[in-house]
Amino acid sequence: MAKGKKDNKSDKKLEGFNIEINEFGEIITNTPVEELNEFLNKNLEDKKLKDNSLEEE
C-alpha cells in the first residue's frame, strides 16, 4: 500500500508527451523544456527547498 499518496493521475497528465534518447545520449522530446518545467513546478514539491526552509527556522 502506498504511504499517504493520493491517486490523482488524471489531474497530473502531460498529454502527448514523448521522450527519446538517441544514439549519442541526447534527450529528444516533442514538448518544449519551458512547458515541462511549468508542469513540474505545478505538480511536484521541491524536496531540497522544503528541507532547506526547515533548517532556517
Biopython code that builds the backbone (N, CA, C, O; Angstrom):
import numpy as np
from Bio.PDB.StructureBuilder import StructureBuilder

atoms = [
    (1, "MET", "N", (0.838, -1.183, 0.000)),
    (1, "MET", "CA", (0.000, 0.000, 0.000)),
    (1, "MET", "C", (0.879, 1.241, 0.000)),
    (1, "MET", "O", (1.897, 1.270, 0.692)),
    (2, "ALA", "N", (0.517, 2.251, -0.748)),
    (2, "ALA", "CA", (1.273, 3.496, -0.830)),
    (2, "ALA", "C", (1.143, 4.272, 0.470)),
    (2, "ALA", "O", (0.104, 4.224, 1.129)),
    (3, "LYS", "N", (2.186, 4.978, 0.832)),
    (3, "LYS", "CA", (2.207, 5.733, 2.078)),
    (3, "LYS", "C", (1.611, 7.123, 1.877)),
    (3, "LYS", "O", (2.327, 8.051, 1.501)),
    (4, "GLY", "N", (0.332, 7.278, 2.118)),
    (4, "GLY", "CA", (-0.309, 8.582, 2.090)),
    (4, "GLY", "C", (-0.334, 9.278, 0.742)),
    (4, "GLY", "O", (-0.505, 10.496, 0.687)),
    (5, "LYS", "N", (-0.171, 8.553, -0.327)),
    (5, "LYS", "CA", (-0.187, 9.190, -1.643)),
    (5, "LYS", "C", (-1.591, 9.109, -2.226)),
    (5, "LYS", "O", (-2.265, 8.084, -2.131)),
    (6, "LYS", "N", (-2.008, 10.203, -2.825)),
    (6, "LYS", "CA", (-3.309, 10.238, -3.488)),
    (6, "LYS", "C", (-3.162, 9.714, -4.911)),
    (6, "LYS", "O", (-2.087, 9.799, -5.505)),
    (7, "ASP", "N", (-4.233, 9.180, -5.444)),
    (7, "ASP", "CA", (-4.225, 8.705, -6.820)),
    (7, "ASP", "C", (-4.893, 9.753, -7.701)),
    (7, "ASP", "O", (-6.040, 9.584, -8.116)),
    (8, "ASN", "N", (-4.171, 10.837, -7.985)),
    (8, "ASN", "CA", (-4.683, 11.935, -8.809)),
    (8, "ASN", "C", (-4.025, 11.924, -10.175)),
    (8, "ASN", "O", (-3.704, 12.982, -10.716)),
    (9, "LYS", "N", (-3.821, 10.759, -10.731)),
    (9, "LYS", "CA", (-3.144, 10.669, -12.020)),
    (9, "LYS", "C", (-3.884, 11.423, -13.113)),
    (9, "LYS", "O", (-3.255, 11.951, -14.030)),
    (10, "SER", "N", (-5.202, 11.483, -13.035)),
    (10, "SER", "CA", (-5.963, 12.189, -14.066)),
    (10, "SER", "C", (-5.711, 13.697, -14.006)),
    (10, "SER", "O", (-5.826, 14.382, -15.022)),
    (11, "ASP", "N", (-5.368, 14.220, -12.824)),
    (11, "ASP", "CA", (-5.100, 15.641, -12.671)),
    (11, "ASP", "C", (-3.693, 16.011, -13.129)),
    (11, "ASP", "O", (-3.437, 17.160, -13.487)),
    (12, "LYS", "N", (-2.787, 15.049, -13.118)),
    (12, "LYS", "CA", (-1.379, 15.326, -13.370)),
    (12, "LYS", "C", (-0.900, 14.652, -14.641)),
    (12, "LYS", "O", (-0.019, 13.793, -14.597)),
    (13, "LYS", "N", (-1.471, 15.032, -15.765)),
    (13, "LYS", "CA", (-1.057, 14.448, -17.039)),
    (13, "LYS", "C", (-0.493, 15.522, -17.950)),
    (13, "LYS", "O", (-0.964, 16.659, -17.971)),
    (14, "LEU", "N", (0.496, 15.147, -18.680)),
    (14, "LEU", "CA", (1.055, 15.996, -19.719)),
    (14, "LEU", "C", (0.739, 15.285, -21.021)),
    (14, "LEU", "O", (1.482, 14.405, -21.456)),
    (15, "GLU", "N", (-0.369, 15.672, -21.642)),
    (15, "GLU", "CA", (-0.887, 14.980, -22.827)),
    (15, "GLU", "C", (0.093, 15.043, -23.992)),
    (15, "GLU", "O", (0.666, 16.092, -24.285)),
    (16, "GLY", "N", (0.272, 13.915, -24.643)),
    (16, "GLY", "CA", (1.080, 13.853, -25.855)),
    (16, "GLY", "C", (2.569, 13.939, -25.624)),
    (16, "GLY", "O", (3.320, 14.155, -26.575)),
    (17, "PHE", "N", (3.022, 13.778, -24.400)),
    (17, "PHE", "CA", (4.446, 13.879, -24.094)),
    (17, "PHE", "C", (5.178, 12.644, -24.587)),
    (17, "PHE", "O", (4.756, 11.518, -24.321)),
    (18, "ASN", "N", (6.272, 12.851, -25.303)),
    (18, "ASN", "CA", (7.096, 11.762, -25.808)),
    (18, "ASN", "C", (8.558, 12.123, -25.580)),
    (18, "ASN", "O", (8.974, 13.248, -25.854)),
    (19, "ILE", "N", (9.330, 11.174, -25.084)),
    (19, "ILE", "CA", (10.755, 11.413, -24.837)),
    (19, "ILE", "C", (11.549, 10.241, -25.381)),
    (19, "ILE", "O", (11.148, 9.086, -25.235)),
    (20, "GLU", "N", (12.672, 10.542, -26.004)),
    (20, "GLU", "CA", (13.557, 9.518, -26.559)),
    (20, "GLU", "C", (15.000, 9.919, -26.293)),
    (20, "GLU", "O", (15.306, 11.100, -26.128)),
    (21, "ILE", "N", (15.874, 8.936, -26.252)),
    (21, "ILE", "CA", (17.309, 9.189, -26.127)),
    (21, "ILE", "C", (17.964, 8.591, -27.359)),
    (21, "ILE", "O", (17.837, 7.395, -27.623)),
    (22, "ASN", "N", (18.671, 9.435, -28.117)),
    (22, "ASN", "CA", (19.274, 8.950, -29.354)),
    (22, "ASN", "C", (20.593, 8.230, -29.087)),
    (22, "ASN", "O", (21.004, 8.085, -27.935)),
    (23, "GLU", "N", (21.243, 7.789, -30.132)),
    (23, "GLU", "CA", (22.475, 7.004, -30.004)),
    (23, "GLU", "C", (23.634, 7.795, -29.404)),
    (23, "GLU", "O", (24.628, 7.205, -28.980)),
    (24, "PHE", "N", (23.521, 9.118, -29.364)),
    (24, "PHE", "CA", (24.561, 9.962, -28.780)),
    (24, "PHE", "C", (24.250, 10.338, -27.339)),
    (24, "PHE", "O", (25.011, 11.077, -26.716)),
    (25, "GLY", "N", (23.140, 9.837, -26.802)),
    (25, "GLY", "CA", (22.751, 10.136, -25.428)),
    (25, "GLY", "C", (22.000, 11.445, -25.282)),
    (25, "GLY", "O", (21.793, 11.926, -24.168)),
    (26, "GLU", "N", (21.588, 12.026, -26.406)),
    (26, "GLU", "CA", (20.834, 13.277, -26.365)),
    (26, "GLU", "C", (19.360, 12.987, -26.106)),
    (26, "GLU", "O", (18.794, 12.042, -26.657)),
    (27, "ILE", "N", (18.752, 13.806, -25.265)),
    (27, "ILE", "CA", (17.331, 13.650, -24.962)),
    (27, "ILE", "C", (16.537, 14.446, -25.987)),
    (27, "ILE", "O", (16.786, 15.632, -26.202)),
    (28, "ILE", "N", (15.575, 13.775, -26.616)),
    (28, "ILE", "CA", (14.737, 14.402, -27.632)),
    (28, "ILE", "C", (13.288, 14.288, -27.177)),
    (28, "ILE", "O", (12.791, 13.190, -26.923)),
    (29, "THR", "N", (12.606, 15.447, -27.075)),
    (29, "THR", "CA", (11.200, 15.447, -26.680)),
    (29, "THR", "C", (10.378, 16.213, -27.702)),
    (29, "THR", "O", (10.907, 16.981, -28.506)),
    (30, "ASN", "N", (9.083, 15.989, -27.652)),
    (30, "ASN", "CA", (8.187, 16.728, -28.535)),
    (30, "ASN", "C", (7.524, 17.890, -27.789)),
    (30, "ASN", "O", (6.616, 18.534, -28.315)),
    (31, "THR", "N", (7.982, 18.155, -26.558)),
    (31, "THR", "CA", (7.436, 19.222, -25.727)),
    (31, "THR", "C", (8.566, 20.170, -25.347)),
    (31, "THR", "O", (9.637, 19.710, -24.949)),
    (32, "PRO", "N", (8.360, 21.480, -25.457)),
    (32, "PRO", "CA", (9.409, 22.433, -25.083)),
    (32, "PRO", "C", (9.782, 22.315, -23.607)),
    (32, "PRO", "O", (8.936, 22.002, -22.769)),
    (33, "VAL", "N", (11.054, 22.567, -23.293)),
    (33, "VAL", "CA", (11.562, 22.463, -21.934)),
    (33, "VAL", "C", (10.800, 23.398, -20.995)),
    (33, "VAL", "O", (10.537, 23.038, -19.848)),
    (34, "GLU", "N", (10.447, 24.581, -21.463)),
    (34, "GLU", "CA", (9.722, 25.532, -20.628)),
    (34, "GLU", "C", (8.375, 24.968, -20.186)),
    (34, "GLU", "O", (7.957, 25.165, -19.044)),
    (35, "GLU", "N", (7.696, 24.266, -21.094)),
    (35, "GLU", "CA", (6.403, 23.660, -20.772)),
    (35, "GLU", "C", (6.580, 22.521, -19.765)),
    (35, "GLU", "O", (5.762, 22.364, -18.858)),
    (36, "LEU", "N", (7.635, 21.734, -19.918)),
    (36, "LEU", "CA", (7.925, 20.667, -18.966)),
    (36, "LEU", "C", (8.205, 21.237, -17.578)),
    (36, "LEU", "O", (7.687, 20.731, -16.583)),
    (37, "ASN", "N", (9.020, 22.285, -17.508)),
    (37, "ASN", "CA", (9.339, 22.907, -16.229)),
    (37, "ASN", "C", (8.098, 23.474, -15.558)),
    (37, "ASN", "O", (7.930, 23.339, -14.346)),
    (38, "GLU", "N", (7.233, 24.105, -16.331)),
    (38, "GLU", "CA", (5.992, 24.657, -15.789)),
    (38, "GLU", "C", (5.127, 23.539, -15.202)),
    (38, "GLU", "O", (4.579, 23.686, -14.109)),
    (39, "PHE", "N", (5.004, 22.423, -15.927)),
    (39, "PHE", "CA", (4.235, 21.279, -15.454)),
    (39, "PHE", "C", (4.819, 20.725, -14.159)),
    (39, "PHE", "O", (4.084, 20.454, -13.209)),
    (40, "LEU", "N", (6.137, 20.556, -14.119)),
    (40, "LEU", "CA", (6.777, 20.014, -12.926)),
    (40, "LEU", "C", (6.651, 20.957, -11.736)),
    (40, "LEU", "O", (6.440, 20.505, -10.610)),
    (41, "ASN", "N", (6.778, 22.250, -11.969)),
    (41, "ASN", "CA", (6.635, 23.226, -10.883)),
    (41, "ASN", "C", (5.244, 23.190, -10.278)),
    (41, "ASN", "O", (5.089, 23.372, -9.071)),
    (42, "LYS", "N", (4.235, 22.958, -11.099)),
    (42, "LYS", "CA", (2.856, 22.908, -10.610)),
    (42, "LYS", "C", (2.567, 21.621, -9.853)),
    (42, "LYS", "O", (1.780, 21.635, -8.907)),
    (43, "ASN", "N", (3.185, 20.508, -10.244)),
    (43, "ASN", "CA", (2.778, 19.195, -9.760)),
    (43, "ASN", "C", (3.746, 18.494, -8.810)),
    (43, "ASN", "O", (3.407, 17.442, -8.270)),
    (44, "LEU", "N", (4.934, 19.040, -8.592)),
    (44, "LEU", "CA", (5.903, 18.390, -7.713)),
    (44, "LEU", "C", (6.434, 19.365, -6.679)),
    (44, "LEU", "O", (6.617, 20.550, -6.959)),
    (45, "GLU", "N", (6.684, 18.847, -5.466)),
    (45, "GLU", "CA", (7.334, 19.646, -4.439)),
    (45, "GLU", "C", (8.842, 19.537, -4.635)),
    (45, "GLU", "O", (9.350, 18.481, -5.011)),
    (46, "ASP", "N", (9.547, 20.623, -4.380)),
    (46, "ASP", "CA", (10.998, 20.593, -4.434)),
    (46, "ASP", "C", (11.495, 20.216, -3.046)),
    (46, "ASP", "O", (11.476, 21.045, -2.136)),
    (47, "LYS", "N", (11.941, 18.974, -2.874)),
    (47, "LYS", "CA", (12.346, 18.474, -1.566)),
    (47, "LYS", "C", (13.535, 19.243, -1.004)),
    (47, "LYS", "O", (13.634, 19.423, 0.210)),
    (48, "LYS", "N", (14.427, 19.695, -1.858)),
    (48, "LYS", "CA", (15.588, 20.456, -1.378)),
    (48, "LYS", "C", (15.147, 21.775, -0.767)),
    (48, "LYS", "O", (15.659, 22.172, 0.281)),
    (49, "LEU", "N", (14.209, 22.458, -1.403)),
    (49, "LEU", "CA", (13.716, 23.729, -0.858)),
    (49, "LEU", "C", (12.929, 23.502, 0.422)),
    (49, "LEU", "O", (13.026, 24.298, 1.356)),
    (50, "LYS", "N", (12.159, 22.438, 0.478)),
    (50, "LYS", "CA", (11.357, 22.120, 1.659)),
    (50, "LYS", "C", (12.271, 21.836, 2.852)),
    (50, "LYS", "O", (12.038, 22.363, 3.940)),
    (51, "ASP", "N", (13.301, 21.016, 2.669)),
    (51, "ASP", "CA", (14.250, 20.682, 3.737)),
    (51, "ASP", "C", (15.048, 21.907, 4.149)),
    (51, "ASP", "O", (15.337, 22.088, 5.332)),
    (52, "ASN", "N", (15.402, 22.736, 3.206)),
    (52, "ASN", "CA", (16.197, 23.930, 3.468)),
    (52, "ASN", "C", (15.416, 24.929, 4.330)),
    (52, "ASN", "O", (16.000, 25.567, 5.206)),
    (53, "SER", "N", (14.132, 25.071, 4.100)),
    (53, "SER", "CA", (13.329, 26.015, 4.857)),
    (53, "SER", "C", (13.184, 25.569, 6.315)),
    (53, "SER", "O", (13.051, 26.415, 7.200)),
    (54, "LEU", "N", (13.206, 24.268, 6.580)),
    (54, "LEU", "CA", (13.126, 23.766, 7.938)),
    (54, "LEU", "C", (14.398, 24.071, 8.717)),
    (54, "LEU", "O", (14.335, 24.341, 9.917)),
    (55, "GLU", "N", (15.543, 24.032, 8.059)),
    (55, "GLU", "CA", (16.813, 24.312, 8.717)),
    (55, "GLU", "C", (16.936, 25.773, 9.104)),
    (55, "GLU", "O", (17.589, 26.091, 10.098)),
    (56, "GLU", "N", (16.327, 26.666, 8.344)),
    (56, "GLU", "CA", (16.434, 28.100, 8.604)),
    (56, "GLU", "C", (15.656, 28.535, 9.845)),
    (56, "GLU", "O", (16.001, 29.540, 10.467)),
    (57, "GLU", "N", (14.606, 27.787, 10.213)),
    (57, "GLU", "CA", (13.756, 28.178, 11.339)),
    (57, "GLU", "C", (14.402, 27.962, 12.666)),
    (57, "GLU", "O", (13.798, 28.248, 13.700)),
]
sb = StructureBuilder()
sb.init_structure("model")
sb.init_model(0)
sb.init_chain("A")
sb.init_seg("    ")
for serial, (resi, resn, name, xyz) in enumerate(atoms, 1):
    if name == "N":
        sb.init_residue(resn, " ", resi, " ")
    sb.init_atom(name, np.array(xyz, "f"), 0.0, 1.0, " ", f" {name:<3s}", serial, name[0])
structure = sb.get_structure()
